[in-house]
Amino acid sequence: MKHNIDEIKLLLVKFYDGESSLEEENVINEFFEQSEVPKELMTEAAQFRFYKSESAIVAPGDDFEKRLINSINSYEASAKIVKSRNYMYYSSAAAIVLIAVTLFFTVFQQSKDLENVYHNESDPEQVYYETVKALQLIAESMDAATSDLDKLNMVEQGLGGLGTFSLINLQNNDFNNN
């Protein structure tokens, strides 16, 4: 369907003024769908081709709002998980730093204590006193350990007596069954 360029220009004026009908707009669209468009109307041709491509885009459905809200909620939930993971990582890092600092100062203090002992080597009485003190500490630990073993020995003796009792009970049952 060939249209006169002057007719198309008049329809364009009506279109831009908002006074064109749907039939007139269809005539304009058909004109610009042609492969041969005059150079003076190339700008409008590009514009109407754009309109046509945009009209092919489907509007969101009725459930668009629901899908959008669900998407936002799932994003917020994943953001909370990431935040809790970050909190866990930061807490772990802080604990490691705290342990490292504590170990450093503990080892540093122990080295200071050892340094004080070594500086006192020139005083034999002080060295003797420190040695006696260390040996007393070891003896006390050994005594505590052996006292626990004495309790275990008493329990074992009691269980040994029960074993004899159970043998007597078994022999008594055999005697009653015969």
C-alpha positions in Angstrom: 0.0 0.0 0.0 1.7 3.1 -1.2 0.9 6.3 0.6 1.6 9.9 -0.4 4.5 11.5 1.6 2.3 14.6 2.2 -0.5 12.4 3.6 2.0 10.7 6.0 3.3 14.1 7.1 -0.2 15.3 7.9 -0.9 12.1 9.8 2.4 12.6 11.7 1.3 16.1 12.7 -2.0 14.7 14.0 -0.1 11.9 15.8 2.2 14.4 17.6 -0.7 16.6 18.5 -2.5 13.5 20.0 -5.4 13.7 17.6 -4.8 10.6 15.4 -7.0 7.6 15.4 -5.9 4.0 15.7 -6.5 3.5 12.0 -4.3 6.5 11.2 -1.5 5.3 13.5 -1.7 1.9 11.8 -1.2 3.6 8.4 1.8 5.4 9.8 3.2 2.2 11.2 2.7 0.4 7.8 4.4 3.2 6.0 7.5 3.0 8.2 7.7 -0.8 8.0 8.5 -0.4 4.3 12.1 -0.9 3.3 12.2 2.3 1.2 11.5 5.4 3.4 12.3 8.9 2.1 15.4 10.5 3.6 13.4 13.4 5.1 11.3 10.9 7.2 14.2 8.7 8.3 14.2 10.1 11.9 10.5 9.3 12.2 11.1 5.9 10.7 13.6 5.1 13.4 11.3 6.4 16.1 8.3 4.3 14.9 10.5 1.2 14.6 11.5 1.8 18.2 7.8 2.1 19.2 7.1 -1.2 17.4 9.9 -3.0 19.2 8.9 -1.6 22.6 5.3 -2.7 22.0 6.5 -6.3 21.7 7.6 -6.2 25.3 5.1 -7.9 27.5 3.8 -6.1 30.6 4.3 -7.9 33.9 1.6 -10.2 34.9 -0.8 -10.0 37.9 1.6 -11.9 40.1 4.5 -9.5 39.4 4.2 -7.8 42.8 4.2 -11.1 44.6 7.2 -12.4 42.7 9.1 -9.1 43.3 8.3 -9.3 47.1 9.5 -12.9 47.2 12.6 -12.0 45.4 13.4 -9.2 47.8 12.7 -11.4 50.8 15.0 -14.2 49.5 17.7 -11.6 48.9 17.2 -10.2 52.5 17.4 -13.8 53.9 20.6 -14.5 52.0 22.0 -11.2 53.2 21.3 -12.2 56.8 23.2 -15.5 56.2 26.1 -13.6 54.7 26.1 -11.3 57.7 26.0 -14.2 60.2 28.9 -15.9 58.3 30.9 -12.6 58.4 30.2 -12.4 62.1 31.4 -15.9 62.6 34.6 -15.3 60.6 35.3 -12.0 62.5 34.6 -13.8 65.8 37.0 -16.6 64.9 39.7 -14.1 63.9 39.3 -12.2 67.1 39.5 -15.4 69.2 42.7 -16.4 67.3 44.2 -13.0 67.9 43.3 -13.1 71.6 44.8 -16.6 72.0 48.0 -15.5 70.2 48.4 -12.4 72.4 47.7 -14.5 75.6 50.3 -17.1 74.6 52.8 -14.4 73.7 52.5 -12.7 77.1 52.5 -16.0 79.0 55.6 -17.2 77.3 57.1 -13.7 77.7 56.4 -13.8 81.5 57.7 -17.3 81.8 60.9 -16.3 80.1 61.2 -13.4 82.5 60.8 -15.8 85.4 63.5 -18.1 84.0 65.7 -15.2 83.4 65.3 -14.2 87.1 66.3 -17.8 88.2 69.3 -17.8 85.9 70.5 -14.4 87.3 70.3 -15.8 90.8 72.8 -18.6 89.9 75.5 -16.6 91.5 73.7 -17.1 94.9 73.9 -20.8 95.7 71.4 -20.6 98.5 68.8 -19.1 96.2 69.4 -21.9 93.7 69.1 -24.5 96.4 65.8 -22.9 97.7 64.3 -22.9 94.1 65.4 -26.6 93.6 63.8 -27.6 96.9 60.6 -25.7 96.1 60.4 -27.5 92.7 61.0 -30.9 94.2 58.3 -30.3 96.9 55.9 -29.4 94.2 56.7 -32.7 92.3 56.4 -34.7 95.6 53.0 -33.2 96.3 51.7 -34.0 92.9 53.0 -37.6 93.2 51.3 -38.0 96.6 48.0 -36.7 95.2 48.3 -39.2 92.3 49.1 -42.2 94.6 46.3 -41.3 97.0 43.9 -41.6 94.1 45.4 -45.0 93.2 44.8 -46.1 96.8 41.1 -45.4 96.4 41.2 -47.4 93.1 42.9 -50.2 94.8 40.2 -50.3 97.5 37.5 -50.5 94.8 39.3 -53.3 93.0 39.5 -55.3 96.2 35.8 -54.8 96.8 35.1 -56.0 93.2 37.3 -59.0 93.8 35.2 -60.0 96.8 32.1 -59.7 94.7 33.6 -62.0 92.1 34.1 -64.7 94.8 30.5 -64.1 95.9 29.2 -64.6 92.4 31.2 -67.9 92.1 29.5 -69.1 95.3 26.2 -68.0 94.0 26.7 -69.8 90.7 27.8 -73.0 92.5 24.7 -72.7 94.7 22.5 -72.4 91.6 24.1 -75.5 90.1 23.5 -77.4 93.3 19.8 -76.4 93.4 19.3 -77.4 89.8 20.6 -81.0 90.4 
